[in-house]
Amino acid sequence: MSDIKSLVDSQSQIDPSFKSDRLYTRLSAAEIRNQLIKQFGYTNKELPTSETIRIKLNELKYSLKRVAKIKPKKNSQKPTKFLNK
């Protein structure tokens, strides 16, 4: 449990509106599981499923947050030509 907290704490942020005490993390439960194997030397059989890790994160008041996709710029850099009537 402390290994999960150390992984998630380094990638978490507090609710910007300060309306709740939840912490938001960009790591998915599957990625946390992979990092536990890579960084802490756990084996696949020693760890619970990603779903169980997700439930534990919710119990610890972490909220998984999707990473926003990059949106294309709306303004074009090219000069626009206006038609005269």
SVG drawing of the C-alpha trace seen along z (x, -y; Angstrom):
<svg xmlns="http://www.w3.org/2000/svg" viewBox="-22 -45 35 60">
<polyline fill="none" stroke="black" stroke-width="0.4" points="0.0,0.0 2.8,-2.4 4.4,-1.7 1.2,-2.6 1.0,-5.9 4.6,-6.8 4.0,-6.3 0.7,-8.1 1.7,-11.0 4.5,-12.0 1.9,-12.3 -1.0,-13.8 -2.5,-17.3 -5.1,-18.7 -8.6,-19.8 -8.0,-23.3 -11.3,-24.6 -10.5,-23.3 -14.1,-22.0 -13.0,-18.5 -10.1,-16.8 -9.6,-14.4 -6.4,-14.2 -6.3,-13.7 -3.7,-11.6 -3.0,-11.1 -1.8,-7.6 -4.2,-4.8 -4.6,-1.8 -3.0,0.4 0.0,-2.0 0.3,-2.0 0.4,1.8 3.1,1.7 5.2,-0.8 5.0,1.4 6.5,4.2 9.2,2.0 10.2,-0.2 9.5,2.0 10.2,5.5 6.8,7.0 5.9,10.0 2.7,10.2 1.3,12.9 2.0,10.8 -0.1,7.9 -3.9,7.6 -5.7,6.8 -5.9,3.2 -9.6,3.1 -8.6,3.9 -5.9,1.2 -8.5,-1.3 -10.8,-0.5 -8.0,-0.9 -7.1,-4.3 -10.7,-5.4 -10.6,-4.3 -7.4,-6.4 -9.3,-9.4 -7.5,-9.5 -9.5,-10.2 -8.3,-9.0 -8.4,-11.8 -8.2,-11.5 -5.4,-13.4 -6.9,-16.1 -6.2,-15.6 -4.5,-18.3 -6.9,-20.5 -6.1,-22.1 -5.6,-25.8 -8.7,-27.6 -6.9,-30.6 -5.1,-30.2 -1.7,-31.7 -2.5,-32.4 -4.0,-35.8 -7.6,-35.5 -8.9,-37.1 -12.2,-38.9 -14.4,-39.0 -15.6,-42.5 -19.2,-42.8"/>
</svg>
